[in-house]
Amino acid sequence: MQLDQDHSGVFNVNYLPLQGLKTELSAECWLVLFEGQVVLNDEGAGEHFLWFSLEKFQPVIKQDAIVTGYFHGKAVGVVELTTLTVEADTVSFRSLLSVSDSTIYSLISHGLQILTSRSEHAFCGCCGHQTREKEGEWAMVCPECGHHAYPRISPCVIVLVTRGDEMLLVRHHRHGKESTMHTLVAGFIEPGESAEDAVHREVFEETGLTLGKLHYCFSQSWPFPHSLMMGFHAEYKSGELILEEEELCFGGWFHRDNPPDLPPEFTIARKLVNVFI
Ligand SMILES: [Zn+2]
C-alpha cells in the first residue's frame, strides 16, 4: 500500500520563518491584506502577491508591518489596510492558496496567523489590560499582570479510512447543497486527548465505524483561522455507516479507481487521498 511510504516533511528552503518580531524597517517586500483579501500588485515585478513599495498605501496602513519570514532571501512584511484607496485586484486567501506552491502557502499562512493572533490578543485575557508585542517572540504580553498570549494553534485530525480498495468519503452540510465535493472525516482534538484517540472518536461519532490499525502520515497548517491538520490513515475494523446528520449530508465507500469529486490539490485531504488512489 502506497500509504506506507515515508511522508516526513521536507523543510521549505525558500521560506524561512523568523523567530521573533522585527519592524518594517527590515522588510524588503510586503504582503498587503485588506478585509481578509490579498491585494495583488500592479508593479509588474516578481510575485504578484508581493509589493515592493508601500508608498501608495502609507495613509491607510493599519499598523507597522510585521516581518514574518523570508521569500527567496527577501524579508517579507505583512500589513493590513484600513481602506483600499488604490485600484488593485484582490483575491481571497483561499483561492490564492489553491494556485500557489508550498513556499507561498507557508509565507501567507504564517503572516495571516500572526496578524490574527495580534488582533485576538490585543487585550489581556486575565486582567483586560492592553497588551504589547514581546520582543523576540510572537507572544503578546500584558504589562500589568505579565500574562503571555502566544499565537493560538488548534490541532485537528483528518483521516483517510480504507477498507481493502475502498475509501470512506463524506460530504458536509457546510459546503452547501450544490457542492459535489467529497472529503475526509476530520475534527478538533479535545483537551486531554491524544491525536490517535481523536481519530477513533471522530470517526465513531461521525460515521459509527470502528477502526483497526492507524498511523500518522503528515500535517498541514490550515490558517482558517489557526488549525494544524494532522493527517492519518486508518483501516476499517467494524460497523455499518450511521451518519452524524447534523454535520454530514452523505457518507459512503468509493473504490480507489473511481473517486468522486475531491477537494483541491493543495489540501491535506486531497494529499491523503492521492497517495491511495
Ligand atoms: Zn493582564
Residues whose N, C-alpha, C, O or C-beta is under 5 A from the ligand:
A	BS01	ZN	C124 C126 C127 G128 H129 C142 E144 C145 G146 H147
